[in-house]
C-alpha cells in the first residue's frame, strides 16, 4: 500500500492561506467586501438624492393593480411623497423615513409609515385589498437595474416591481399622481354599470375596474364567441392619458393608450381618441351578452361555501356606498346568505362581528331571462332609529321588482346589476 507524505512546507502554506481568508481582508479588487458594500450603498444613495425634481414612481403590487407615486429622497434620509391612491393623497404630500441597507442585496427601505405602506397594510387600508395582506405589496426593495434616468427595484418579500424615473420638471413631479382622480371624475358622468364603445367598427362593452386598475373590452368575435381582452393600466397625470401595460387587440385595432378624455355631463357620454380616431363611450342598460347560468351559480355557490360579503353596499350613479352602510357603528360588512333557511335568505348587516338584529329576509326567484329577483319574505327585526334610513334604502333597492343581472367578475366575485336602468349595483366576494 502506498503512503502519501506531504512536505511540511505545503501544509504550512495551506494553513497560512486559509487563515488569511478573513471577511475584511482586501480581495483581488483591492477592497474588502465591507468597503465594496459601503461604496455600493453610497452610490445608490447619491443616485436617489441627485434628482432635483424628484422621481416618478410606478408600483406594481404582487396582489394586482398599478399605483403611481411622486417621491423626493432627501440627504437626511427623509422622503416626501404623493400618490394616486385617491384625490387627497395625489395632492397632499407626506414625509417619512427611508434608508439604503445591505440586506440580501442592496435595498431601498421605506422605514416609517407612508402612502406606499397602504398597499401592504393587513387591515386592509384600501378598498379591494385582502384581509391580512392588503395588496401583497412591499416596502423593502432590492435594486435591480439602473439605466440612464430609470431605476428598477424588486420587492424583497412579495416580489412587487417598483420603477423610478427622474421627473424632468417640478410641474411633472406634482402632476404625475393627479391624473387618476381627474380622469375617473370625467368617466363618472357615465352613470350605468354597462358602457358601450365602438372600436374599428366593432361594438364593445367597456369595463374599468378602478380598484385593481384593469381595463377590459368585451365583444362578439364572429357574432358567436364573446371575447374579452384585458390589461392593467395607469393614468399619467402629466398627460391625463390612460396607459395600458399590455396592448389590447380588438379586431385589427391595437390599443396602447387612450387620449384626450373629456366627459359630457349633459348627455352622459365620454369622448376620447384611440390611435388618433375620435370615439365615444355611451351608457347601456343591459349587457352585450349575458350568461343565463350566472344567477343560479351565484346563489348556489357562495365564495366561502355559505355566504357572500360586500364592504360598501350599493353603488348608485357611480357613487360608492351610496346608502352609507359603512357608517353604521362598528360596521364590518354586508352579508348575503343565500341558504340561510330553506325558503329564504338573509341580507345581514354585520357589526361588532355579529348580525344586527334587523334586516330583511329575501326570497330569490330565477325567471327564464336569467336574472335574479328578490321578494321580501319578512324581517329579522327593526333597525335602530339612527341607522333605519340606511337599512331601509339598502333593502328597498335589493327588492327592485325588475331584479338583477348577475355578472361574474372573477372566479369568486360577482356584481349584481339593477335591471331597471343599470344605474345601481352591488359587488360581492
C-alpha positions in Angstrom: 0.0 0.0 0.0 1.3 3.4 -1.0 1.7 6.0 1.6 1.4 9.7 0.7 3.6 12.0 2.6 3.2 15.8 2.1 6.1 18.1 2.6 5.8 20.2 5.7 6.1 23.4 3.7 3.0 22.6 1.7 1.0 22.1 4.9 2.3 25.4 6.3 1.3 27.2 3.0 -2.2 25.8 3.2 -2.7 26.8 6.8 -1.4 30.3 6.1 -3.7 30.8 3.1 -6.8 29.6 5.0 -6.1 31.9 7.9 -5.7 34.8 5.6 -9.3 34.5 4.2 -11.0 36.9 6.7 -14.1 38.9 6.0 -12.5 42.3 5.7 -9.2 41.4 4.1 -8.6 43.0 0.7 -9.6 40.9 -2.3 -8.5 41.0 -5.9 -10.4 44.2 -6.4 -8.3 46.0 -3.8 -11.2 46.5 -1.3 -12.8 44.5 1.4 -16.3 43.2 1.0 -17.5 45.7 3.6 -15.8 48.5 1.7 -17.4 47.4 -1.6 -20.8 47.1 0.1 -20.5 50.6 1.6 -19.5 52.0 -1.7 -22.5 50.4 -3.5 -24.9 51.7 -0.9 -23.4 55.2 -1.2 -23.8 55.1 -5.0 -27.5 54.3 -4.7 -28.0 57.0 -2.1 -26.3 59.5 -4.4 -28.4 58.4 -7.3 -31.7 58.8 -5.4 -30.8 62.2 -3.9 -29.4 63.6 -7.2 -32.9 64.1 -8.8 -33.6 67.8 -8.2 -37.3 67.4 -9.4 -37.8 64.1 -7.7 -38.9 60.8 -9.1 -42.0 59.5 -10.8 -42.6 56.0 -9.4 -44.8 53.2 -10.7 -45.5 50.4 -8.3 -46.9 47.0 -9.5 -48.0 45.2 -6.3 -47.9 41.4 -6.4 -51.5 41.4 -5.5 -52.6 43.3 -8.5 -53.1 46.9 -9.7 -50.8 49.7 -10.6 -50.2 52.7 -8.4 -48.3 55.9 -9.0 -46.1 57.9 -6.6 -44.1 61.1 -6.8 -41.1 60.8 -4.4 -38.3 63.0 -3.4 -35.4 61.5 -1.4 -33.5 63.8 0.9 -29.9 63.6 2.0 -31.3 63.4 5.6 -33.0 60.1 4.8 -36.4 61.6 4.7 -38.8 61.2 1.8 -41.6 63.5 0.6 -44.3 61.5 -1.2 -47.5 61.9 -3.3 -49.7 59.0 -4.6 -52.6 58.5 -7.0 -54.3 56.2 -4.4 -57.1 58.8 -4.1 -57.7 62.5 -4.6 -56.3 63.5 -1.3 -53.1 61.5 -1.5 -52.5 62.8 -5.0 -52.1 66.4 -3.8 -51.3 66.2 -0.1 -47.6 65.3 0.5 -46.5 63.2 3.5 -43.0 62.8 4.8 -41.4 59.6 6.1 -38.0 58.0 6.7 -36.1 55.8 4.3 -32.7 54.1 4.3 -30.4 52.3 2.0 -29.3 49.0 3.6 -27.4 45.9 2.7 -29.9 43.1 3.3 -29.8 40.1 1.0 -28.9 42.7 -1.6 -28.6 46.5 -1.6 -32.1 47.6 -0.7 -34.2 50.7 -0.5 -36.3 50.5 2.7 -39.2 52.8 3.5 -38.8 52.7 7.2 -41.8 54.6 8.6 -45.4 54.5 7.5 -46.2 56.3 4.3 -48.5 56.1 1.3 -46.5 53.1 0.0 -47.3 51.2 3.1 -51.1 51.5 2.5 -50.8 48.8 -0.2 -49.4 46.2 2.2 -51.5 47.1 5.2 -53.2 44.0 6.5 -56.3 45.8 7.8 -56.7 46.4 4.7 -56.2 50.1 4.4 -57.6 50.3 0.9 -60.9 49.0 -0.7 -60.3 45.7 -2.5 -57.3 44.7 -0.5 -57.3 41.3 1.2 -57.6 40.9 5.0 -54.2 40.1 6.4 -52.1 41.1 3.3 -53.7 44.1 1.6 -52.4 44.1 -1.9 -49.4 41.9 -1.1 -47.2 44.8 -1.9 -43.7 45.7 -0.5 -41.9 48.5 1.3 -38.4 47.0 1.1 -37.0 46.8 -2.4 -33.8 45.4 -3.8 -32.0 47.4 -6.5 -32.3 45.5 -9.8 -31.2 47.8 -12.7 -30.0 51.3 -13.3 -30.1 52.7 -16.8 -30.0 56.4 -17.5 -32.7 58.2 -15.6 -34.5 54.9 -14.7 -34.1 52.6 -11.7 -36.0 49.3 -11.3 -36.4 47.6 -8.0 -38.0 44.3 -6.8 -39.8 43.8 -3.6 -37.9 41.7 -1.1 -41.0 39.9 0.4 -43.6 39.7 -2.3 -41.7 40.5 -5.5 -43.6 43.7 -6.3 -42.0 45.8 -9.0 -41.1 49.4 -8.5 -39.8 51.6 -11.3 -38.4 55.1 -10.7 -38.0 57.6 -13.5 -36.5 61.1 -12.9 -39.1 63.9 -13.2 -38.0 66.3 -15.9 -39.6 69.4 -14.2 -41.2 70.3 -10.9 -44.6 70.5 -12.7 -44.2 67.0 -14.0 -43.5 65.8 -10.4 -46.6 67.4 -8.9 -49.0 66.5 -11.7 -47.9 62.8 -12.2 -50.2 61.5 -9.5 -53.2 63.7 -10.2 -54.4 62.1 -13.4 -56.2 59.1 -11.9 -58.7 61.3 -9.9 -59.1 63.7 -12.8 -59.9 61.0 -15.4 -62.0 58.9 -13.1 -64.0 62.1 -12.4 -64.6 62.6 -16.1 -65.7 59.0 -16.5 -68.1 59.4 -13.6 -70.6 61.2 -16.0 -71.4 57.6 -17.2 -74.0 56.5 -14.6 -74.6 53.0 -15.8 -72.7 49.8 -15.0 -72.7 48.8 -18.7 -70.8 51.0 -21.1 -70.6 50.8 -24.9 -67.8 51.8 -27.2 -67.2 51.1 -30.9 -63.6 50.4 -31.9 -62.7 49.7 -35.5 -66.4 49.1 -36.3 -66.8 46.5 -33.5 -69.2 47.2 -30.7 -67.6 46.6 -27.3 -68.6 46.5 -23.7 -66.1 48.6 -21.6 -65.4 47.8 -18.0 -62.9 49.8 -15.9 -62.0 48.3 -12.6 -60.9 51.3 -10.7 -59.7 49.4 -7.7 -57.4 46.9 -9.4 -56.7 49.2 -12.4 -57.9 46.7 -15.0 -59.5 47.9 -18.3 -61.5 45.2 -20.2 -63.1 45.3 -23.6 -65.6 42.5 -24.5 -67.1 41.9 -27.9 -68.7 39.3 -30.2 -66.0 37.7 -32.3 -67.7 36.3 -35.3 -71.2 37.0 -33.8 -71.0 33.9 -31.6 -67.8 33.9 -29.5 -67.9 36.5 -26.7 -64.3 37.5 -26.3 -62.7 39.7 -23.6 -59.3 41.3 -23.6 -57.9 43.0 -20.5 -54.9 45.0 -19.4 -53.7 46.7 -16.3 -53.4 50.4 -16.7 -52.3 53.6 -15.0 -53.2 57.3 -15.7 -50.3 59.6 -16.3 -51.2 62.9 -14.7 -48.7 64.8 -17.0 -50.9 64.0 -20.0 -54.1 62.6 -18.4 -53.9 59.6 -20.8 -54.8 56.0 -19.9 -51.6 53.9 -20.4 -52.1 50.2 -20.9 -49.4 47.9 -19.6 -50.3 45.3 -22.3 -51.6 46.3 -25.8 -55.3 45.3 -26.4 -56.3 43.9 -29.8 -59.9 44.4 -30.9 -60.3 43.0 -34.4 -57.3 44.6 -36.2 -57.1 47.6 -33.9 -54.2 47.6 -31.3 -54.7 49.9 -28.3 -51.8 51.0 -26.1 -53.0 54.5 -25.0 -56.4 56.3 -24.6 -56.0 60.0 -25.0 -58.0 63.3 -24.9 -60.6 62.1 -22.5 -63.5 64.5 -21.8 -66.8 64.0 -20.1 -70.2 65.4 -21.1 -72.3 65.6 -18.0 -75.4 66.7 -20.0 -75.5 63.8 -22.4 -73.7 61.4 -20.1 -71.1 60.4 -22.7 -67.3 60.4 -22.7 -65.3 61.5 -25.7 -61.7 60.2 -26.3 -59.3 59.2 -29.0 -57.7 55.9 -29.8 -54.9 55.9 -32.4 -56.0 59.5 -33.3 -59.5 58.3 -34.0 -62.4 60.1 -32.2 -64.5 57.6 -30.2 -67.4 58.0 -27.8 -68.4 55.9 -24.7 -72.2 55.7 -24.1 -74.4 54.4 -21.3 -76.1 51.0 -21.7 -78.8 49.4 -19.6 -78.1 45.7 -20.5 -75.0 43.6 -21.1 -73.8 43.0 -24.7 -74.1 39.2 -24.0 -75.5 37.7 -20.8 -74.7 34.3 -19.1 -78.1 32.8 -18.2 -76.5 30.4 -15.7 -74.7 33.1 -13.6 -77.6 33.8 -11.3 -78.0 30.2 -10.2 -74.2 29.8 -9.8 -74.1 32.9 -7.6 -76.9 31.7 -5.4 -75.8 28.1 -5.1 -72.0 28.5 -4.7 -71.0 31.3 -2.3 -67.3 32.1 -2.3 -66.8 30.6 1.2 -69.4 27.9 0.9 -72.0 29.8 2.9 -72.4 33.5 2.2 -71.2 36.5 0.1 -69.8 39.7 1.5 -69.8 43.3 0.4 -67.8 46.1 2.0 -69.6 49.1 0.6 -73.2 48.0 -0.3 -74.7 49.6 -3.4 -73.0 51.9 -5.8 -75.6 54.3 -7.4 -74.8 56.6 -10.3 -71.1 55.9 -9.7 -71.3 56.9 -6.0 -69.8 54.1 -4.0 -71.6 53.2 -0.7 -74.4 55.4 -1.8 -76.6 54.4 1.2 -73.7 54.8 3.7 -73.7 51.3 5.1 -70.1 51.7 6.2 -71.2 54.5 8.6 -73.1 52.0 10.7 -71.3 52.0 14.1 -68.7 49.2 14.2 -69.7 48.1 10.7 -67.9 45.1 9.3 -69.6 44.1 6.0 -72.9 43.5 4.4 -73.6 39.8 4.1 -75.9 37.8 1.7 -76.5 34.3 3.0 -78.4 32.5 0.2 -79.4 29.3 2.0 -79.9 30.9 5.4 -83.2 28.9 5.6 -84.8 26.5 3.0 -87.3 29.1 2.0 -85.5 32.4 2.4 -82.1 34.1 2.5 -80.6 36.7 4.8 -79.3 40.2 4.0 -77.3 40.8 7.2 -75.7 44.0 8.4 -72.6 42.7 10.3 -71.4 45.0 13.1 -69.3 44.1 16.2 -68.6 40.8 14.3 -72.2 39.7 14.6 -75.6 40.1 12.9 -77.5 43.2 13.6 -81.0 42.2 15.0 -82.6 43.7 11.9 -82.6 43.5 8.1 -84.7 41.7 5.5 -85.2 38.0 4.6 -85.1 37.9 0.8 -86.7 35.0 -1.1 -85.0 34.6 -4.5 -86.6 33.6 -7.8 -85.0 32.9 -11.1 -87.0 33.8 -14.2 -86.2 32.4 -17.7 -84.4 35.6 -18.7 -81.5 34.6 -16.3 -81.9 37.4 -13.8 -82.3 37.0 -10.1 -85.3 38.6 -8.4 -85.7 39.1 -4.6 -89.1 39.3 -2.8 -89.4 40.3 0.8 -90.2 37.2 2.9 -90.0 39.1 6.2 -87.7 40.9 8.6 -85.3 39.9 11.3 -86.3 42.9 13.4 -86.4 46.7 13.5 -83.2 48.7 12.9 -82.3 51.3 15.5 -83.6 54.7 14.5 -80.2 56.2 13.8 -79.5 53.7 11.1 -83.0 52.9 10.0 -82.8 55.0 6.8 -79.6 53.1 5.7 -81.2 49.7 6.2 -84.4 50.8 4.5 -82.7 52.3 1.5 -80.5 49.2 1.0 -83.4 46.8 1.5 -85.7 48.7 -0.9 -83.1 48.7 -3.6 -82.5 45.0 -3.1 -86.2 44.3 -3.7 -86.4 46.1 -7.0 -89.1 44.1 -8.9 -87.1 44.1 -12.1 -84.3 42.1 -10.4 -80.7 42.0 -11.2 -78.3 40.9 -13.9 -75.6 38.7 -12.2 -72.2 39.4 -13.6 -69.2 37.2 -12.8 -66.2 39.5 -12.3 -63.8 36.8 -11.2 -63.6 33.1 -10.1 -65.3 34.0 -6.7 -66.6 37.6 -7.2 -69.9 38.8 -8.6 -71.7 42.1 -9.3 -75.5 42.3 -9.1 -76.6 45.0 -11.5 -80.0 46.5 -11.2 -82.0 45.5 -14.3 -84.3 48.6 -14.3 -81.6 51.1 -15.6 -78.2 49.6 -14.6 -77.5 52.6 -12.5 -77.2 50.7 -9.3 -75.1 47.6 -8.5 -73.5 45.8 -5.6 -70.2 43.8 -5.6 -69.9 40.6 -3.6 -66.8 38.5 -2.9 
